[in-house]
């Protein structure tokens, strides 16, 4: 044991630290594909004495390990994983992407080889079959055809079967049997029997059946791989919102560009208008307005002045700011949200497919029956050759091809059906989760509403007066006013007062556009959803704005209620606008002013109550909640990070895609259950037929292929689901 410890490399330099000060480690795991793999990996690592937790993200192949205390032994973790049959290396995003691409190419090449082998082996098998049906075929010619079929099919089957053989071997080394074990045994036995029959010049050989079986199974494996490829991590997109470098003011008063990761707490950072706040800090000098929409969901720009706190990710709109950094980039608000997203992505990657649950019973039962068939047949006087043929036929006819295709075939068909309706399904397990939801949480801005401020009761004459100043301002409300007015002249001598408004000359007359107090109006009703305009000494004009509801919001929510779902709004926006939207849509449960952490906490609270939540959001402040929800959707206009945290993305101006997706997901679940029911019934009939000798391996391969075809055709019925 001491010898083993001495040989393990010291990887302690690669340990990270959690917020609590515990050591942490991230590893890239190869070969983990299903829930059974996930359970084995997490269970074995968590059993180590110094490990507090282990979470495997199947989508990325990333294993996050947290140790007890400030020290840990990465070498022991890697050694444990290697003994399980899962090679592990230190996690590197680039290496993970390369490994994923390599696996995709490998499956495609294996599928191509299997297709080539199946087609060409049949070219030599067909004359043999024809001879079996009464047409004369000389023994020498027949034997040549079988050997030519063997020469083509055997190397193709060996190469195409490697993904299954390797997976089966890892599983057996760990003392368990997954669905790849009977597949591997069936293929190997079929080739073995075929060679024996060919050498002894027997009646049957099944080289084409072995390679055809692998071709069909590889189609299902590749479809599943492609679906998982769409489930990209959103954490990297969130961190990309931070600028790679920032301007730091040195002690000598000289401004220098410094990489974001090197900015320390206490350094002074210069942020000019139009730039994104690089790190959390408070304002030492300067007055400006910030666009916090990505962080809080609030559409109105927030004024900041000396002493106010700014969060990384916000956009500086109007004036230059000097900030004192109060957190490093990895400890910023954006980084905290990214960690929440990553945690949520790992939590929802604990999807357990129905096929994997069925395999827990299927594999030992079929292996036992095959062994009993061989032993019983030999004992009853059939002889080892006939007994082995029956056992091989049993393994082939009950080979879990239909079982393996049951879910992927439905997922692909349902995804295609939704794609034509403007919904992109990004995760293979998303439809199963979506079919289970019983509660829907909506963000307000950009989801229930269009996310664009619009003038209420626009007056052309008033708009024409204020338009020259509006065209000179970067304020969102001023831009909405300028858009309503269309192209035209701009005011001169323009000066923007941060957080207040803009002033300038229009035809030589001084005018102001902005807050009521800035323009000279004493209004107790002043709010962020209005602008005032006026010339000096003249009557002031008020422009009111609202964020319009999506045209079909009420109808879409009514359809969700008819589907038995309860509804709720959780928004980072002001209470007034949120209450107005909730009242219009008839939603009694709503919350305003919610932070990203508040939204994620609400999801956690509902989950703890046993609810299965669908989150529909579009902003950076929604990404953590999207990742933690049982299922998640985002509009196509959403931030990239939100789209990547969501399971489904819908396009267009309407919300009808949400109830449509729920309906299709429920139909897909029904089709999947039907496929599993058929697979179970098929095996109940096929297994006794093979055991009693009613089918040989060739007929078994045809029956197996037929069962796969039935499953696929049933999945295609998804296209018949009517739009609601």
N, C-alpha and C positions, 0 to 999 in steps of 0.2 A: 504493500500500500504506500509506504514511504517512497519507494522507487517511482510509483506512478505520479505522486505529487511532485517529485523533483523534475519529472519530464514535462509537466505542464508549463507552458510559457506564462510569464508574469504579465497579465493584461490589466493590472490595476490602474495604469496610467489612462486607460480608456473609460474609467468609471466617471459618471456624472453625479450631480447632486440634485435631490428633490428639494422642494420648498421647505420640507421638515428637516433637511440635513442628512437624509439617508442616501446611501450610495445607490446608483441606478446604472443600468446597462441596456443597450439596444443591440439586438442581433438580427441578422438576416437568416431565415430558416428556409431550407430548400426541401421540396417534396411534400409539404403539408397542404392538402387540398380540401379535406372534408372535416365535418364536425368531430369525427372519431380521431383524426390527426390532432385537431385542436385540443381535445380532451386529454389525449396522451401526453402532448408536449407540456401543456399547462400543469397537469397533475404531477408529472415527473419533476419538473423544475421547482414547483411549489413545495414538493416534499423535501427538498434540500434544507438542511438545518439553518442556513444563514439567509434564506430567501423569504421575504414577506409576501410578495405577490408576483405573479407572472401572467401577462396578457398577450395573446397572440392575435395579430391582425392578419387574417387569411388573405385579404385583398393585396396587401403589400408584402406579406411574408415577414413582417416585423414582430419580433418578440421583445416586449418591454418588461424588464426584470427590476424589481425594487428589493434591495437587501435590508436586513435589519441592522440599523446602525450605519456608521460612516464608512465601514469597510465591507468588502465582499470579495468573492473568489470567482471571477469570470471564467477561469480555466475549468473549474469544476462544472459550471453550467454547460459549457461547450462540450466537455467530455460526456456529460449525461445525455445530451442531445444526440451525440454521435453514436452512443450505445443503443439509443432508440432507433437509429437509422435515419436521422435527420441532420445532415451536415449543416453547420452553423458558422457564420463569420460575422465580424463586426458590421453593423448596419451602415450602409452608405447608399443614399438615394440613387446615385448614378448606377451603382452596382445592382441595386434592386431592379431598376428599369431594364438594365442589360439582361439580367437573369430572366425577367418576364418575357422579353423579346426572344431570348434564346429558346425558352420553353414553347413559345408560339411557333417559332420556325421548326422546332423539333416535331411538334404534333402535326403540323402541315406536311412535313416531309414523310413522316410515318404514314399518314393518311394517303398520301400520293403513292407511296411504295405499296401499301396494302391494296389500293385500287388497281394499280398496275398488275400486281400478283394475282388478284382475283380474276381480272379480265383475261389474262394470258393463260392462267391455269385452266380456266373453263374451256379455252380453245382446244386443249388436249383432252379434257374430261368429257366434253359433249359426245365425241365418237364412242367413248366407253359406255356412256349412258344409252346411246342409241343401240349399241350391241346388247344391252340388257333388256331392251324392249323388242327383241325378236330379229333384229337385223344382224347378219353375220359379221363377226369381227374376229379375225384369226388370233390365236393365243399370243403369237409373237408380236403382232401389231398392237394388240391390246396392252401387252407388257411394256412395249416401247412408249405408248401414249401415257401410261401411268408414270414411268420414269421421267418423261419430259415434264409432266405436270409436277412431279416432285422437285425436279431441278429448278423450276420457276417459282413454285409456291413456298418451298421450305426456307430459302434465304429471306424472301419477302416477309414471311410470317415471323421469323426470328427477329428481324429488324423492327417490323411494325409492332411486334409484341413487347419490345423492350420497356415502354412506359408502364405496362401492366406487370411484367415480370419483376421489374425493380421495385415497384410499389408493393407487390405481393411478398417479395423477399424481406423488405423492411418490416412489413407487418408481422410476418412469421418470426423474425428475429426478436421482435418486441413481445412475442408470446400471444399475439392476437391474429385474427383472420379478417381481412376486409373483403370487399366485393371483387377485388382484383385477383384474389386467390383462386376461386373456382374458375374464373376466366382463364387464368394461366394454366391451371391443371387441365381444363377442357381442351385448350389449344395443343398443349404438349402431348396429351394422351391421343388426340386425334391424329397428330403427325406420327406418333409412335405406331399406332395401329395401322395407319396407312402404309408405313414402311414395311411392317411385318407382312401385311397382306400382299404388298408388291413383291417382296422377296420370295414369299411362298407361292406367288402367282395365285393369290386368293381372288375372291369374287369382288370385294369392295375396297375402295381406297377413297380418302376424303381430304386430299390436299387442298382442293378448291374451297371446301367448307371451312377449313381452319383459317385461311387468309381472308375469306369473305366475312367471317365472324369478326375478325379484328377490324376490317374496314368499317363495318357498321358501328362498332363500339367507339372507334376513333372519331367518327363524325360527332357522336354525342359528347365525347371528351373535349373536342375542339370547340363546340358550341358553348359548353360550359365555361371554358377558358376565355372565350371572347366576351361573354357576358361579364365575367369578373374584371376583365381589363377596363371596362367602362367605369368601374367604381374607383376613381382616382381620389387620392387624399386631398382634402381642402386646406390642411394646415400650411402647406407650402405657399398656396395662393394668398393666404392671409398674411403671412410674413413678407410676401412680395410687396405688400402695401407700404412697407417701410422702405424709405430711400436707402440705397446701398451706402451712401456717404452723406455727411452733413458738414456745414460750416461751423467751426469751433473758434471762439474768440480766445486767443491766448493771453497769458498774464502780461505780455508786452504790447497788447492791443492789436496784434496782427491776426487777421482772419486766415484760417487754414482749413483745407478740406481734410476730413478725417473719416476713415471707415466707421460705419455705424457700430460694429461690434466692439470698437476700441473706445467709444465714448464712455467716460466714467461719471459716476454720480458727483455732482458739484461743478462740473465743467459748464461753460456758458456757450449756448448754441444760438446762432443767428438763423432766423427763418424769414424769408422774403415772401411777398404776396404771390400766391399761386403754388407755393411749395407745400409739401405735406409735413406735418410735425414729426420729427424723426424719433424722439424719445419723450417719455412723460417728463413734464417740467412745469415750473410756475413762472409767470411773466415778471421779469425784472424791469423791462423798459419796452414801451410801445403800446399802441392801442390798435385793435383790429377786430375783425369778425371771423369766426371759424365755421366751417361747414362740418358739422358733426354727424351728418346723415348716415354715414357708414358705421358709426359707432353707436349712436343712440336711436336712429330712425327718425329723429326730429327734422322736419323739412326747413324750419326757420333757422337762419344763421345765428350763432350765439356770439354776443359781444364779449371781448376780453380786454382787460386792462391790467396794469401792474398789481401783482398779488394773486391774480387768478391762476388756476391750474389748467394746463392744456394736456390732452391725452394724445399719445402717438397714434397716427392714422388720420387725424383731423386735417383738413385743408385750410391753410391760411388764405383768406380771401382778399383783404384790403390793405393792411399796413404791415411794415416790417416789425418783427418781434425779437427781443433778446430773452432767451429762456435760461433758467438755471436747471440743469438736469437733475431729476430726483429719482431716476431709475435707469438701469442699463437697458439696452434694447431687448435682451432676453427676458426682462422683468416688466416690460411695458404692457399697456392695456391690450394692444394687438397680440402680443405674444401670449398673454394670459388666455385670450379668446382662442388662439390657435391651439393651446394645450387642451382647452375644453373640447374643441372640435376633434382633436386626436383621440382623447379619451372616449368621446361619444362614438367615433368611428370604430374603435376597438370593441366597445360594448355591443354595437349592433352587428359586428362581424361574428358574433356568437350564434349565427343562424344555423339551425339544425335542419337539414333537408330531410324530407320524408323518405327519400331513397336510403339515406344513411341509417335512419331508424329501422327501416325494414330489413336492411342488411344485417343488423345485429342478430336477427332471428334466422334470416335466410341462409347465411353462410354455414353455420354449424349443422343446420338441418339437412341441407343438400349434401354436404360432405359425409355426414353419417349415412344417409340413404345410399349414396354411391358406394361407400365401403360395404354396406350390408348387401347391396345388389351383387357386387363382385364376389364377396365371400359366400353368400347364399346360393348364387348361381353355380359356383364351383362345387359347393357341398352337395347340391342337388343333381350333380352329374352333367352339367352343361359343358364343363371343361373350361380351362383358364381363358381360352381365346374368345369364346362366346360370352363368358361372364364379363370379361374386360370390355367387349363391344357394348354390352348393355350398360355398364357403368359409365363408359364414355358418352354413350347416347344420352344418358340421364344428365350428365354434367352439361352437355351441349344444349339439349332441349330446354333445360331450366336455366341456362346461362342468363344472367341478369341484364340482358341487352334492353329488353322492354322496360325493365325496372330502372335502368340507368337513363333511358331516354324519356321516361314518363314526365319528369319535371322540366328538363331543358327544352324538350319539344314544345311544351305548352308555353314556357317562358318566351321562347323565340317567336312563336306565333302571336302571343298576346302583345309582345313588344312591337312587332310589326303592325298589329292592329291599332295600337295606340299611336305609333309614329305617324300613321296616315291621318290621325285626329290631332296632330300637332303636339304629341307628348313623347318625350324621349325618356326611355327607361334605362337607367344607368347601372343598375345592380340586379344580378340574377335573383337574389332573395327579396328584392323590393316588392314584387307583386304579391308574394306570400304574406309579407308583413302588412302591406296595404289592405289586403282582404280581411285582416283581423281587426282593423282600427274601429273604435267605438266613440272617439271624441276628436274634434278638429279644432286646433288653435290657429287663428289667422293673425298675421301682422296687419296693420292698417295701411300705412303708406306704401304705395307701390304694389299692394296685393289686393285688398278690397277697393282701394282707390287707384287712380291712374298714376299717382306720384308726380303729377305736374300741376303747379298752382295755376288756376284760371281766374280771370276776372268775373266777378258777379255783376250782372246787369251793366255791361260796358256801355259807356256813352261816348260816341265817336268824337264829339266836339271836345270833351274833357281829355280824352286820350290823346288827341292831336296836340293839345297844349303841353301836356307833360312828356310826350314822346321824345323830344330832343334830349332831355335830361336822362330819361330811362335808357336810351341807347348808349349813354356814356357810363353806365353803372354796371358792376358785375354782380349786384345783388339778385338772387333768384326771382324775387317779386318784381324787381325792375325789369329783368329780362323777360318775364311773362308779359309785362305791360308793353315792352318794346316789340315783342312778337305779335301782340294783338294789333299794334299800330302799323307794323310792316316797315319796310325801308324808308329812310328819309334823313333830314339834316340832323346833326348832332349839336349839342350846346357847346359853347366855347368857355375858356377859362374855368374848366371843370375842376372841382376839388371834392374828393370823397372824404367824409368824416366817418371814421370807423365806428360802426355800431349805431350810427345816427341817420346817415343819408348822404345825398350828393347835392352840391349847389353849383351853379354856373350861370352863364349869360345866354338868354334866348332872345334873339333880335335886339340885343343891347340891354335887355332888362334882366335884373338878377332874380333868380328863381331857386326854389329848394324842393327836393323830393325825398321823402323819408318818413321817419317817425313823427307822430303828432307834435311832440314837444320841440323837435328840431325845426319843424316848419312854422311853429308859433301858435299851435292849437292846444288849448288846455282841455284835454279829453280824458275823462276817467275810463273810457272804454277802449283806450289804446291797446292794441294787441299786435302780435307778430303777423297776423293775417291781413293787415291793412297797410296802405301807403297814403301819405298826404302830399299834396302838391299845391304850390301857390307862389305868385309873384310878390315881391315886397310891397306891403301896404294894401294888398288886394284880397279878395275872398279866397279862402282855401278850399281845395277839392279833395274828396276822400275816395280812394279806390279800395274796394273789398275783394278779397281773394278766397277761393276755396279749392280743395283738392277733390275733384269729382269722383264719385263712385264709378267703378267699371259698369258698363251698360247692363250686363247680365248678372250683376252680383246678387240681387235679390232672388232671381230665378234659380241661380246655381245653389244658393244656400237653402232654398226651399226644397230642391231635389235632394240635397244632403240630409235634410230632416226626414224626408220620405224614406230615405235609406236607413233610418234609425240612428243617425249620428247626432250627438250633442255638439253645440258650437260655442266658441269663446274667442274673444279678441284680447291679445296681449301686445301692447304697442309701447314704443318709446316716445311717442308723440305726446303733445299736451292733452290735458284731460278734456277740454272743451271739444276739440275736433273728434276725439275718440268717442266721447259720449254721443255726439250728434250722429256719427256713422252707426254706432250700435243701436241707437233708437230707430234710425231709418230702416235698418235691416232686421229689427226685431230680436236682437241679441241682448239678453239680460246680463250675461257674465262677461265683464270686460275689465281691463286694467290698463292704466296709462302710466307714462313715465318709467317704464320698465327698462332696466339695464340688461346687457347680455347675460349677466349672472342671474338676474331675476328670472329671465325667460327660461334659462336652463334649469333653475331651481323649480320653476312651476312644472316643467316636464317631469323632473325627478319626483315631485310630490304626487302627481297624477299616476305615475308609474308605480309608486309605492302603494297606491290605493287599488292597484290591479287594472287600471285603465290602459288602453293601448291608443296612443296619441298620434294623430297625423298633424305635423307642423307644416304650415304654408307660410313661407317668409322670403324676403328678397334682399335684406340689408346685411352688412357685416355684423350688426347687433343680433341677427337671427341665426348666425352660423352655428353657434354652440347648441342652441335649441334644436336646429335642424339635425345636427349630428346625434343628439341624444334621443330624439323622438323615435317611436316605434317605426314610423315611416315619415318621409319628408318630401315636400314638393316646393319648387321655386319657379317663378315666371322667367321667361327667356330674357326679359329686360333686367334681371337681377345681376348683382355683382358676381363676377366669376367665382369668387370663393364661396358664395352662397349656393350657386349652381352646383359646384363640386361637392358641397356638403349634403346636397339633396339627393334622394334616390331617383326622383323624376323631375324633369324640367318641361314646362309647357309654354308654348308660344301663342301669339295672338293677343288681342285686347280684352278677351273675355275670361271668365272663371269657369265656364262650362266644362273645361278639361278636368277639373277636380272631381266632380261627381262621375264624369265619364270614366276616369281612371279607376275610381273605387269600384264601379260596376264591372269593368273589364277584369280587375284583379279578383273580384269575387267569382266571376265566371271562370277565370283561369284556375282558381283553386278547385272548383268543382270538376273541371276537366282533368286536373292532376289526380284528384281522388278517384275519378272514373278510371283513369289509366292504371292506377295502383290496384283498383278492384279487378280490372281485366287481367292484369299481370298475375294476381293471386289466383284467380279462377283458372287461367291458362296453366299455371304450374300444378294446380290440383288435378287437372286432367292429364297433362303431358307427363308428369313424373311417373304415375303408375303405368302409362303406356310404354315408356322406355324401360322400366324395370321388368315388365312382362315380356319384353322382346318384340312388341308390335311395331317399333320404329328402329331403324338403324341410324348410325351417325349422319348419313346423308339426309334422310328424311328429317332427323332432328334439327339439322342446320336450316333446312327449308322452313320448318315450323317456327324455329327461333326468329328467322328473318320475317316470317309472316306476322308474328306477334309484334315485332318492332314496327311493321308497316301499319298495323291496326292502331297502335299507340300514336303514331305520327298523324294518321288520318283523323283520329279523334281530336288531336290538338288543333288541326286545321279548322275544326268547327268554330274556333274562336272568331273567325272572320264573319260568322253569321250572327254574332252578338249585336243586337240592335242598339243604335244610339238612343240614349235616354232623353 
